Amino acid sequence: MVDERYGPDVLSPAFPGAQRGRSRPTSQPMPADTGLVVEEVETGWVGAVVRVEKSGGMHVVVLEDRRGRTRTFPLGPGFWVEGKPVVLTAPVLHRAPAQPTRTASGSVAVHGARARVARGSRIWVEGKHDAELVEKVWGDDLRVEGVVVEMLDGVDHLAERLAEFGPDADRRVGVLVDHLVPGSKEQRLTDEALRHVPQGTVLVLGHPYVDVWQAVRAERLGLDRWPVIDRGTEWKLGILRSLGWPAETQADVARGWQRILSAVRDFRDLDPALLGRVEELIDFVTTS
């Protein structure tokens, strides 16, 4: 059965309200500003405007639905906003965008503040991908607080790095560790490293994931859950193959991570098991 909810032409005399002397609804022009929720009449697709771009010699609008899926439609008539027909037009580019009220981590945004001089305290993460994810979500907060994030290049180097750094009450270290679960190699290494530093100067926290990739919600990649990789298979390569992405070289791994990272918009796209740990580490190194 064909859905005739709107009819073939919203401006035709047969449209509800066009009879018995009522005026026909008239499509009003409306800028396709980012975030505007519209419905495409012909398909019934409902989504928020992601962007307007030129494709194939014509302007199109990209809409994202509540599940994160996107579709592209020609810019112009054939849309509804709040039950009224509109003609989508290109957004006004010269208008200054409103400044965000929240950072990507959900904190209140501080506009116009200069980055604070770096504290003596540090947050260490295991590798580049961890650092890039922390920067994307908490970067604004860390600059305001004057906290520097450094790469540890694996928890195997933790004891050595702590001996070099020499943490004390004014120079604390917060450490984020992958796969920190009871009985793991990571747990044994961190326990040993903490025996040689003053109490209260180092806080080691971790998440249960094999790799920080898993901290990104699977639905942002169109998955119900992250794939389970067999033991003996290099985990990241196994993930890329499961996703049907190139998985032959380190460059493939780097490109795969960038695709995953680009799917992260803010803290809501991360698992709470990572969110809580990072927030706790920030509090630890910024509390006097």
C-alpha positions as CSV (number, residue, x, y, z in Angstrom):
1,M,0.0,0.0,0.0
2,V,1.3,3.4,-0.9
3,D,1.6,5.9,1.9
4,E,-0.6,8.8,0.9
5,R,0.0,10.7,4.2
6,Y,1.2,13.7,2.2
7,G,-0.3,13.0,-1.2
8,P,1.5,13.4,-4.5
9,D,1.7,17.2,-4.2
10,V,1.5,19.1,-1.0
11,L,0.5,22.2,-2.9
12,S,-2.3,20.6,-4.9
13,P,-6.0,21.4,-4.3
14,A,-6.4,17.9,-2.9
15,F,-4.1,18.7,0.0
16,P,-5.9,18.7,3.4
17,G,-7.0,22.2,4.2
18,A,-7.0,23.4,0.6
19,Q,-10.7,22.9,0.3
20,R,-13.8,24.7,1.7
21,G,-12.2,28.1,1.1
22,R,-9.0,27.4,3.0
23,S,-5.8,28.8,1.6
24,R,-3.3,26.3,0.3
25,P,-0.2,25.7,2.4
26,T,2.7,27.5,0.8
27,S,6.3,26.3,1.0
28,Q,8.5,28.8,2.8
29,P,12.2,29.2,2.2
30,M,14.3,28.0,5.1
31,P,18.2,27.9,5.4
32,A,19.5,24.4,5.8
33,D,21.4,25.2,9.0
34,T,23.4,22.4,10.7
35,G,21.2,20.6,13.2
36,L,17.9,21.6,11.6
37,V,15.6,18.5,11.8
38,V,13.6,18.0,8.6
39,E,11.5,15.3,6.9
40,E,11.9,14.5,3.2
41,V,8.4,14.1,1.9
42,E,8.8,11.5,-0.8
43,T,10.7,8.9,1.3
44,G,9.7,9.9,4.8
45,W,13.3,10.2,5.9
46,V,13.7,12.3,9.1
47,G,17.1,13.6,10.0
48,A,19.2,16.5,11.1
49,V,21.1,18.6,8.6
50,V,24.8,17.6,8.7
51,R,26.0,19.8,5.8
52,V,25.2,21.3,2.5
53,E,27.6,20.6,-0.4
54,K,27.9,20.7,-4.1
55,S,27.7,17.3,-5.9
56,G,27.3,16.5,-9.6
57,G,26.8,20.2,-10.4
58,M,24.0,20.6,-7.9
59,H,23.6,21.5,-4.3
60,V,22.6,18.7,-2.0
61,V,21.8,18.4,1.7
62,V,23.0,15.5,3.9
63,L,20.7,14.4,6.7
64,E,21.6,12.2,9.6
65,D,18.9,10.2,11.4
66,R,18.8,9.3,15.1
67,R,20.8,6.1,14.5
68,G,23.7,7.9,12.8
69,R,22.8,6.9,9.3
70,T,23.0,9.5,6.5
71,R,21.2,10.2,3.2
72,T,21.7,12.9,0.6
73,F,18.9,14.8,-1.1
74,P,18.7,17.6,-3.6
75,L,18.5,21.0,-1.9
76,G,15.2,22.7,-2.6
77,P,11.5,21.9,-2.2
78,G,10.0,18.6,-0.9
79,F,10.8,18.9,2.8
80,W,8.8,19.5,6.0
81,V,9.8,21.2,9.2
82,E,7.5,20.9,12.2
83,G,4.6,19.9,9.9
84,K,5.0,22.7,7.4
85,P,6.3,22.5,3.9
86,V,9.6,24.3,3.3
87,V,12.1,25.0,0.5
88,L,15.6,24.3,1.9
89,T,18.1,26.9,0.8
90,A,21.9,27.1,1.4
91,P,22.7,28.3,4.9
92,V,23.8,31.9,5.4
93,L,27.6,31.6,5.5
94,H,28.5,35.1,6.6
95,R,26.5,34.7,9.9
96,A,28.9,34.1,12.8
97,P,28.2,30.7,14.3
98,A,27.0,30.6,17.8
99,Q,29.7,29.6,20.2
100,P,29.2,26.2,21.8
101,T,28.0,26.3,25.4
102,R,29.6,22.9,26.2
103,T,32.9,21.2,25.3
104,A,33.1,17.8,23.7
105,S,33.5,16.3,27.2
106,G,30.2,18.0,28.3
107,S,31.9,20.6,30.5
108,V,30.8,24.3,30.4
109,A,32.8,25.9,27.6
110,V,35.1,28.8,28.6
111,H,35.3,31.3,25.7
112,G,38.2,33.7,25.3
113,A,40.3,32.1,28.0
114,R,44.0,31.6,27.2
115,A,45.5,28.2,27.8
116,R,46.9,27.9,31.3
117,V,50.7,27.5,31.8
118,A,51.3,23.7,32.0
119,R,51.2,22.2,35.5
120,G,54.0,20.0,36.7
121,S,51.5,17.1,36.9
122,R,50.9,14.9,33.9
123,I,48.5,12.4,32.4
124,W,50.2,9.5,30.6
125,V,48.4,7.3,28.1
126,E,49.7,4.1,26.5
127,G,49.9,5.2,22.8
128,K,49.1,7.6,20.0
129,H,45.5,6.5,19.6
130,D,44.7,7.0,23.3
131,A,46.2,10.4,23.1
132,E,44.2,11.5,20.0
133,L,41.0,10.3,21.6
134,V,41.6,12.1,24.8
135,E,42.5,15.2,22.9
136,K,39.4,15.1,20.8
137,V,37.0,14.8,23.7
138,W,38.9,16.5,26.6
139,G,41.3,18.8,24.8
140,D,39.5,22.0,25.6
141,D,39.2,21.1,29.3
142,L,42.9,20.1,29.6
143,R,44.1,23.4,28.1
144,V,42.1,25.4,30.5
145,E,43.5,23.3,33.4
146,G,47.0,23.4,32.1
147,V,47.3,19.6,31.9
148,V,49.7,18.0,29.4
149,V,49.0,14.5,28.0
150,E,52.0,12.4,27.2
151,M,52.4,9.0,25.5
152,L,53.9,6.2,27.6
153,D,54.5,3.8,24.6
154,G,53.2,0.9,26.5
155,V,52.8,0.1,30.2
156,D,56.0,-2.0,30.1
157,H,57.9,1.3,30.4
158,L,55.9,2.6,33.4
159,A,58.3,1.9,36.2
160,E,61.2,3.4,34.2
161,R,59.3,6.5,33.3
162,L,58.2,7.1,36.9
163,A,61.8,6.7,38.1
164,E,62.8,9.4,35.6
165,F,59.9,11.7,36.4
166,G,60.2,11.6,40.2
167,P,56.5,12.3,41.1
168,D,55.8,14.1,44.3
169,A,52.9,16.0,46.0
170,D,53.2,18.9,43.5
171,R,54.0,16.8,40.4
172,R,51.5,14.0,40.2
173,V,51.0,11.5,37.5
174,G,47.8,10.0,36.3
175,V,48.1,6.9,34.1
176,L,45.5,5.5,31.7
177,V,46.1,1.8,31.0
178,D,44.5,-0.5,28.4
179,H,43.1,-3.9,29.5
180,L,43.7,-3.3,33.2
181,V,41.9,-6.3,34.6
182,P,42.8,-8.5,37.6
183,G,45.5,-11.1,36.8
184,S,46.6,-9.4,33.6
185,K,50.1,-8.6,32.7
186,E,49.1,-4.9,32.8
187,Q,48.0,-5.2,36.4
188,R,51.2,-6.9,37.5
189,L,53.3,-4.3,35.8
190,T,51.4,-1.4,37.4
191,D,51.4,-3.0,40.9
192,E,55.2,-3.3,40.7
193,A,55.7,0.2,39.4
194,L,53.6,1.7,42.2
195,R,55.7,0.1,44.9
196,H,58.6,2.5,44.2
197,V,56.8,5.9,44.3
198,P,55.5,8.0,47.2
199,Q,52.0,7.1,48.2
200,G,49.4,9.4,46.7
201,T,51.6,10.8,43.9
202,V,50.6,8.4,41.1
203,L,47.1,7.1,40.2
204,V,46.8,4.3,37.7
205,L,43.4,3.6,36.2
206,G,42.4,1.5,33.3
207,H,39.5,0.2,31.1
208,P,38.7,-3.4,30.3
209,Y,39.1,-3.1,26.6
210,V,41.9,-4.8,24.6
211,D,42.5,-1.5,22.9
212,V,41.1,2.0,23.2
213,W,39.3,1.5,19.9
214,Q,36.6,-0.4,21.7
215,A,35.8,2.6,23.9
216,V,34.0,4.1,20.9
217,R,30.4,3.0,20.9
218,A,30.0,0.2,18.2
219,E,26.8,1.8,16.9
220,R,28.8,4.8,15.6
221,L,30.3,2.4,13.1
222,G,27.0,0.7,12.3
223,L,27.7,-2.3,14.5
224,D,25.6,-4.0,17.2
225,R,28.8,-4.8,19.1
226,W,32.6,-4.9,18.5
227,P,33.8,-8.1,16.8
228,V,35.5,-10.8,19.0
229,I,39.0,-11.5,17.6
230,D,40.5,-15.0,18.1
231,R,43.6,-15.3,20.2
232,G,46.8,-15.4,18.1
233,T,45.4,-12.8,15.7
234,E,46.8,-9.3,15.9
235,W,43.8,-7.5,17.4
236,K,43.7,-4.3,15.3
237,L,44.2,-6.2,12.0
238,G,41.5,-8.6,13.0
239,I,39.1,-5.7,13.7
240,L,39.8,-4.1,10.3
241,R,39.2,-7.4,8.5
242,S,35.9,-7.9,10.4
243,L,34.8,-4.5,9.3
244,G,35.8,-5.2,5.7
245,W,38.5,-2.4,5.7
246,P,42.0,-2.7,4.3
247,A,44.2,-4.6,6.8
248,E,47.6,-5.3,5.4
249,T,50.0,-2.6,6.6
250,Q,50.5,-0.2,9.4
251,A,49.2,2.6,7.2
252,D,45.9,0.6,6.9
253,V,45.8,0.5,10.7
254,A,46.4,4.3,10.9
255,R,43.6,5.0,8.3
256,G,41.3,2.6,10.1
257,W,41.8,4.4,13.3
258,Q,41.1,7.8,11.7
259,R,37.8,6.5,10.4
260,I,36.9,5.4,13.9
261,L,38.1,8.6,15.5
262,S,36.1,10.7,13.0
263,A,32.9,8.9,14.1
264,V,33.4,10.4,17.6
265,R,31.5,13.7,18.0
266,D,31.6,14.1,21.8
267,F,31.6,12.2,25.1
268,R,28.2,10.6,24.3
269,D,29.9,8.4,21.6
270,L,32.3,6.8,24.2
271,D,31.6,4.0,26.7
272,P,31.1,5.1,30.3
273,A,33.9,2.8,31.4
274,L,36.4,5.1,29.7
275,L,34.7,8.4,30.5
276,G,34.8,7.9,34.2
277,R,38.4,6.9,34.3
278,V,39.6,9.9,32.3
279,E,37.5,12.3,34.4
280,E,39.0,10.8,37.6
281,L,42.5,11.2,36.3
282,I,42.0,14.8,35.4
283,D,40.6,15.5,38.9
284,F,43.6,13.7,40.4
285,V,46.2,15.8,38.7
286,T,44.4,19.1,39.1
287,T,43.4,18.9,42.7
288,S,45.8,20.6,45.1
